[in-house]
Amino acid sequence: MRPPPAPVARTATAAPAPVQRRAQTSGTQRKTQERQPEIDLDELARRLIGPLTRLLRAELRMDRERVGRLRDPRTY
């Protein structure tokens, strides 16, 4: 049987200070950011709801097929 290891004395060291970096943007990047029109979130949601609905329905259909229930017995 081995004896327990000898305790080691450790000194506390301070963590290095975090480095703060500035985001450097070139003049062309600033101009493109200023030229971009404000995003209309309602229009974006309307454009995305169709594709997302189709993907969700396909995923649910695949799950039903996987478990052997091709029809969803729930009616809304």
C-alpha positions in Angstrom: 0.0 0.0 0.0 1.3 3.4 -0.9 1.5 6.3 1.5 -0.6 9.3 0.6 1.2 12.0 -1.4 2.9 14.8 0.4 0.9 18.1 0.5 2.2 20.7 -1.9 2.3 24.4 -0.9 0.9 26.6 -3.6 1.0 30.3 -3.8 -2.0 32.2 -5.2 -1.2 34.1 -8.4 -3.4 36.8 -9.7 -5.1 36.2 -13.0 -3.8 38.2 -15.9 -5.9 41.3 -16.7 -8.3 40.8 -19.6 -7.2 42.4 -22.8 -9.6 45.0 -24.2 -9.7 45.3 -27.9 -11.5 47.9 -29.9 -13.4 46.9 -33.0 -11.6 48.6 -35.9 -13.9 49.3 -38.8 -12.7 50.7 -42.0 -14.3 53.5 -43.8 -16.0 51.3 -46.3 -17.5 49.1 -43.6 -19.0 52.1 -41.9 -20.5 53.3 -45.2 -22.1 50.0 -45.9 -23.5 49.8 -42.4 -25.0 53.3 -42.8 -26.5 52.4 -46.2 -28.3 49.3 -45.1 -32.0 49.9 -44.8 -33.7 49.3 -41.5 -34.9 45.7 -41.3 -38.7 45.4 -41.1 -39.2 42.5 -38.7 -42.8 42.0 -39.6 -42.0 41.6 -43.2 -39.1 39.2 -42.4 -41.5 37.1 -40.2 -44.0 36.9 -43.0 -41.4 35.8 -45.5 -40.0 33.1 -43.1 -43.3 31.6 -41.8 -44.0 29.7 -45.0 -40.7 27.9 -45.3 -40.5 27.2 -41.6 -44.0 25.8 -41.5 -43.2 23.4 -44.4 -40.0 22.3 -42.6 -41.8 21.7 -39.3 -44.7 19.8 -41.0 -42.1 17.6 -42.8 -40.3 16.9 -39.6 -43.5 15.9 -37.8 -44.5 13.7 -40.7 -41.1 11.9 -40.6 -41.5 11.4 -36.8 -45.0 9.9 -37.3 -43.6 7.6 -40.0 -40.7 6.5 -37.8 -43.0 5.4 -35.0 -45.5 3.8 -37.3 -48.4 6.2 -37.2 -48.9 7.8 -40.5 -52.0 9.7 -39.5 -52.2 12.3 -36.7 -55.3 11.3 -34.7 -55.6 14.7 -33.1 -58.0 17.0 -34.8 -58.0 20.7 -34.1 
